[in-house]
Every structure is written in C-alpha cells, then in structure tokens.
Amino acid sequence: MAKTDWYNRTGVTEFVLIGFKTFPEKQNLLFGVFFMIYIVTMAGNILIASVVLANPHLHKPMYFFLWNLSFLEICYSSTILPRVLASFISDYHGVSFNGCFLQFYCFSFLAAAESYLLSAMSYDRYVAVCRPLHYVTLMNKKQCIQLCLASWMIGIVASVFTTVFPSQLNYCGPNEIDHFFCDYAPLLMLSCSDTWQTEMLMTVLGSACAVPPLLFTLASYVCIIITILRIPSNSGRGKAFSTCSSHLIVVSIFYGSLIIVYVLPKPKAMKDLNKVFSVFYTILTPMINPFIYSLRNREFKEAVRKALSKLSSYRRIHRTHLQCTMTH
C-alpha cells in the first residue's frame, strides 16, 4: 500500500543528470582530466592517511585532524566523481530517485562535516599560536576525538533533514537535472509542489552548517594574526604563520567556492559558470588539500621520505631474498 501511495505521489522514478553534455566535443578530454583528478585525489589522501597512521611522530592533534580530513576527502570524491566519469563514457545518464537522494545525502553530510572539521582545525591552530603554554592541556587526545566526532555527527544529523524533506515533495516531470550531481537547488526546481517551506528549511540548516564554523574560523584567524604581529622577530612571525597558512588557503578555497555557488545571485547566463565553481569545492578541493598540507610541512615531508626509504629498503631486501632462493 505504501508503495502504491508513493507512485501516486510522484511520477518520476529516475532523474537524468545533464552534467557536461553541453560540451559534446570535449567528452573524451573531460574524462581524461577528471580521471586523473580522481587518481591524484585518492593517491594523495591515502598517502596522507597512511603516513599519519604509520608514523608515531605524527600522532599529534594537527595530524589527527588532517587524517580525518583526508578520510573525509576520499569519501567526498568517491560520492561525486565515479558517476561523473561514467557519464563521459556512457550514453545512459540516469540515476534512480532513491539513488539521487542518497548521493545528495552523502554530499551534504560530508560537506557539513568538513565545514565543522575545518573550524576544529582552526581552533587547534589558534591554541598552538595564541595559547602555546596551554596547548597540551586544551588539545589532549580526548578533546581532539570529541571535536572530530562532533563534526561527523553534526553532518550526519543535519543531512537527514536536508534530504528527507526534499524527497517528500512531488516530482511530476521533467526529470532532467542541469548539474553533474544531485544538488538540492536543481532538484527543487523539478518539483511540482510548493517548495517555499522546504527552501526555508534548507536555508536554515545550510546556514547552521556553514555560518557558525565560518565565523569561528574567521575569529580564530583574527586572533592568530594579531598574535603573530606582536612577535618581535621576523623568523618567529614566519614560523608562526607557516603553521597556519596551509589551513587558511584550504578554508579560503572551500568557503569561497561555496559562497559563489550558494549565496551570490545566479542569473541564467551564469548556469555553466556555476557548474565550474561547483567543481572547485566538490572535485578540486579534495585533490589540492594533500598538496597544500604536505608541500608546506617539513615534518610531514620528512615522514614521507622515511616511509618511502623504508619501503625501498624492504623491496630491496625482498628482491635479494628472492634471488637467493632462486639460486639455491
């Protein structure tokens, strides 16, 4: 009976993601570009997560948050990119009704979790720069775990509401989503119900997931900059700023692209440009995070060098052992 009621409520059983079909002559090129992005994203974030886990010297609050961020980015990219890649090599661009909202749930959950995780990382940098004598006390293991769990739980709970309410609307057709993934704004445009209440709810929940952590991050960096400017020596200021600059770059890219896509006015002429900015926070940000954090961090680069050296030594020993075995 429930299934019959569902079919009476909506006539749409699947959505069609238009994606980048507006560039038919560039499908092969786009597939190659996005495939390389996916490989680099997975390799970079898996490398960071593995090195942090394997190296006891990196079992510190900053790297614990970085490990969580890398794991989140792996999930984030895997939610979006595989379907985008499939759309380039297949004539079928459909996604089931439930599959579309499942993708939207995973995307919104991970985006909200990343927003709060970035604010937790900014708090860690604030304590390290502004209250260094209390760092060990304030950023102990229990506190770090609680901050990360809170980030993940906020994303999980908030995304339940942002997914359930749009899924209860009527979708009578058309069913083409002018985007490369199931985002809430293109979905609401296809509904034949009154979406005003749902839009208000989405705005409130979206603001709750983005505005408080953004303001907290900005406040943290205002305090950090003020503290850095008070350091008398140039070398001291440079060292203090280097511990925060990587995170500040990531935050700027993440929130900057979100503001352009979801806050600024979006005339029809900017529809394709809007997709481009969506690529920044859904696809490019997870790829560049490993480079930003690793290339600007001497301690992490040294840990990677040691890990690669150990791997090379192990392979050399294994090869020698294999040759001896074959000789005998």
C-alpha positions in Angstrom: 0.0 0.0 0.0 2.8 2.4 0.9 4.5 1.7 -2.5 1.2 2.5 -4.3 0.9 5.8 -2.4 4.5 6.7 -3.4 3.8 6.1 -7.1 0.6 8.2 -6.8 2.6 11.0 -5.2 5.3 11.3 -7.8 5.6 10.2 -11.4 9.4 10.4 -11.5 11.2 7.2 -10.9 14.6 8.4 -12.0 16.5 11.6 -12.8 18.8 12.4 -15.7 22.0 14.3 -14.9 22.8 16.5 -17.8 26.3 17.1 -16.4 28.7 18.3 -19.1 26.7 17.1 -22.1 26.6 20.8 -23.2 30.2 20.1 -24.4 29.8 17.0 -26.6 33.0 17.5 -28.5 35.1 17.6 -25.3 33.8 14.4 -23.6 37.0 12.4 -24.1 39.2 15.3 -22.9 37.0 15.9 -19.8 37.0 12.2 -19.0 40.8 12.2 -19.1 41.1 15.3 -16.9 38.6 14.1 -14.3 40.0 10.6 -14.2 43.5 12.0 -13.5 42.0 14.2 -10.8 40.3 11.2 -9.2 43.5 9.2 -9.2 45.6 12.0 -7.8 42.9 12.7 -5.1 42.8 9.1 -4.0 46.6 8.6 -4.0 47.3 11.9 -2.2 44.7 11.4 0.6 45.5 7.7 1.0 49.2 8.7 1.3 48.5 11.3 4.0 46.2 8.9 6.0 48.7 6.1 5.7 51.8 8.1 6.7 50.0 9.7 9.7 48.9 6.3 10.9 52.2 4.6 10.4 54.5 7.3 11.9 54.3 7.7 15.7 55.9 11.2 15.5 52.8 12.4 13.6 50.4 11.3 16.3 49.7 14.9 17.2 46.4 16.9 17.2 47.2 18.7 13.9 47.8 15.4 12.1 44.9 13.7 13.8 42.6 16.3 12.2 44.5 16.0 8.9 43.9 12.3 8.9 40.2 12.8 9.4 40.2 15.4 6.6 41.9 13.0 4.3 39.5 10.2 5.0 36.6 12.7 4.5 38.0 13.8 1.2 38.3 10.2 0.0 34.6 9.7 0.7 33.7 13.1 -0.7 35.4 12.5 -4.1 34.0 8.9 -4.3 30.5 10.3 -3.8 30.7 12.6 -6.9 33.5 11.6 -9.3 32.7 8.0 -10.2 29.3 8.9 -11.6 30.7 11.9 -13.4 33.3 9.7 -15.0 30.6 7.1 -16.0 28.6 9.9 -17.7 31.5 10.6 -20.1 31.8 7.1 -21.4 28.1 6.0 -21.3 25.0 7.2 -23.2 22.9 6.5 -20.1 22.9 9.4 -17.7 20.0 8.3 -15.4 20.1 7.9 -11.7 17.2 6.4 -9.7 15.0 8.5 -7.4 16.4 6.9 -4.3 20.0 6.9 -5.7 19.8 10.6 -6.4 18.8 11.5 -2.9 21.3 9.0 -1.4 24.0 10.9 -3.3 22.7 14.2 -2.1 22.6 12.9 1.5 26.3 11.7 1.3 27.3 15.0 -0.3 25.6 17.3 2.2 26.7 15.1 5.1 30.3 15.2 4.1 30.2 19.0 3.2 28.7 19.8 6.6 31.2 17.6 8.4 34.1 19.2 6.5 32.9 22.7 7.4 33.0 21.9 11.2 36.2 19.9 10.8 37.9 22.9 9.3 36.8 25.0 12.2 38.2 22.4 14.6 41.5 22.6 12.8 41.4 26.4 13.0 40.9 26.1 16.8 43.9 23.8 17.0 46.0 26.4 15.2 44.6 29.2 17.5 45.6 27.3 20.6 49.0 26.5 19.1 49.8 30.1 18.3 47.8 32.2 20.9 48.0 29.9 23.9 51.0 27.6 23.4 51.6 27.0 27.1 48.1 25.5 27.4 48.3 23.5 24.2 48.9 20.1 25.7 46.0 20.6 28.2 43.5 22.1 25.8 44.3 19.8 22.8 44.6 16.5 24.6 43.5 13.2 22.9 40.0 13.2 24.4 39.3 16.8 23.2 40.5 16.0 19.7 38.3 12.9 19.4 35.3 14.9 20.7 35.8 17.7 18.2 36.1 15.2 15.3 33.1 13.2 16.5 31.1 16.4 16.8 31.9 17.3 13.2 30.9 14.0 11.9 27.7 13.8 14.0 26.5 17.3 13.0 26.9 16.4 9.3 25.0 13.1 9.8 22.1 14.6 11.7 21.7 17.8 9.7 21.8 16.0 6.4 19.0 13.6 7.4 16.6 16.6 7.5 18.0 18.3 4.3 17.5 15.0 2.5 14.2 13.8 3.9 12.1 17.0 3.3 13.0 17.4 -0.4 12.4 13.7 -1.1 8.8 14.1 0.2 7.9 16.6 -2.5 6.0 15.7 -5.6 8.1 15.3 -8.8 5.8 15.1 -11.8 8.4 15.8 -14.6 10.5 16.9 -16.3 13.3 14.9 -14.7 16.5 16.4 -16.2 18.9 17.9 -13.6 21.1 20.5 -15.2 24.1 19.6 -13.0 26.8 16.9 -12.7 25.5 15.6 -9.3 22.2 15.6 -7.3 22.3 19.0 -5.6 19.3 20.5 -3.7 18.7 23.6 -5.8 18.4 21.8 -9.2 16.2 19.1 -7.5 13.8 21.7 -6.1 13.4 23.3 -9.5 12.0 20.0 -10.8 9.3 19.7 -8.1 5.7 20.4 -8.9 5.0 21.1 -5.2 5.1 24.3 -3.3 8.8 24.4 -2.2 8.8 27.5 -0.1 8.8 25.8 3.3 11.4 23.3 2.1 13.6 26.1 0.8 13.4 27.9 4.1 14.3 24.8 6.0 17.2 24.1 3.7 18.4 27.7 4.1 18.3 27.5 7.9 20.0 24.1 8.1 22.6 25.1 5.4 23.4 28.3 7.3 23.7 26.3 10.6 26.2 24.0 8.9 28.2 26.8 7.3 27.9 30.1 9.1 28.9 29.2 12.7 32.1 27.3 11.7 33.0 30.0 9.2 32.6 32.8 11.8 34.5 30.7 14.3 37.3 30.2 11.8 37.5 33.9 10.9 37.6 34.8 14.6 40.3 32.3 15.3 42.4 33.7 12.4 41.9 37.3 13.5 43.3 36.3 16.9 46.1 34.4 15.3 47.1 37.3 13.0 47.1 39.8 15.9 49.3 37.4 18.0 51.7 36.9 15.1 52.1 40.6 14.5 53.1 41.0 18.2 56.0 38.6 17.8 59.2 40.7 17.7 61.4 38.6 15.4 60.8 38.1 11.7 61.8 34.4 12.0 59.3 33.9 14.8 56.5 35.6 12.8 57.4 33.5 9.7 57.4 30.2 11.7 54.1 31.0 13.4 52.4 32.0 10.1 53.7 28.9 8.3 51.8 26.7 10.7 48.5 28.3 9.7 48.9 29.4 6.1 48.1 25.9 4.6 44.9 25.7 6.6 44.0 29.2 5.7 44.4 28.5 2.0 42.1 25.4 2.2 39.5 27.3 4.1 39.5 30.2 1.6 39.1 27.9 -1.4 36.3 25.8 0.3 34.2 28.7 1.6 34.9 31.0 -1.3 33.5 28.5 -3.9 30.5 27.7 -1.6 29.6 31.4 -1.3 29.8 31.9 -5.1 27.6 28.9 -5.8 25.0 29.1 -3.0 25.0 32.7 -1.8 25.6 35.1 -4.7 22.8 35.8 -7.2 22.7 33.2 -10.1 21.4 34.6 -13.4 20.7 32.1 -16.2 23.7 33.3 -18.1 25.9 32.0 -15.3 24.5 28.5 -15.3 27.5 26.8 -16.9 29.9 29.0 -14.8 28.1 27.9 -11.7 29.0 24.3 -12.6 32.6 25.3 -12.9 32.6 26.8 -9.4 30.9 23.7 -8.1 33.8 21.7 -9.5 36.1 23.7 -7.1 34.6 22.5 -3.8 33.4 19.1 -4.9 36.3 17.9 -7.1 39.3 20.2 -7.0 39.5 20.9 -3.2 39.8 17.3 -2.2 42.7 16.9 -4.8 44.7 20.0 -3.7 44.4 19.6 0.0 47.1 16.9 0.2 49.5 19.1 -1.8 48.8 22.2 0.3 49.3 20.4 3.6 52.2 18.2 2.7 54.3 20.5 0.5 54.3 23.3 3.1 55.0 21.0 6.1 58.7 19.9 6.7 57.8 17.4 9.4 55.3 15.6 7.1 57.7 15.7 4.1 60.4 14.1 6.3 57.9 11.4 7.4 57.0 10.7 3.8 60.7 10.5 2.9 61.4 8.0 5.7 58.3 5.9 4.7 59.5 5.7 1.1 63.0 4.9 2.2 61.7 2.0 4.4 59.6 0.8 1.5 62.6 0.9 -0.8 64.7 -1.0 1.7 62.1 -3.6 2.2 61.7 -4.1 -1.6 65.5 -4.4 -2.0 65.7 -7.0 0.8 62.8 -8.9 -0.5 64.3 -8.9 -4.0 67.7 -10.1 -2.7 66.0 -12.9 -0.7 64.0 -13.9 -3.7 67.2 -14.1 -5.9 69.0 -16.2 -3.2 66.0 -18.5 -3.0 66.0 -19.0 -6.8 69.8 -19.6 -6.8 69.5 -22.4 -4.3 
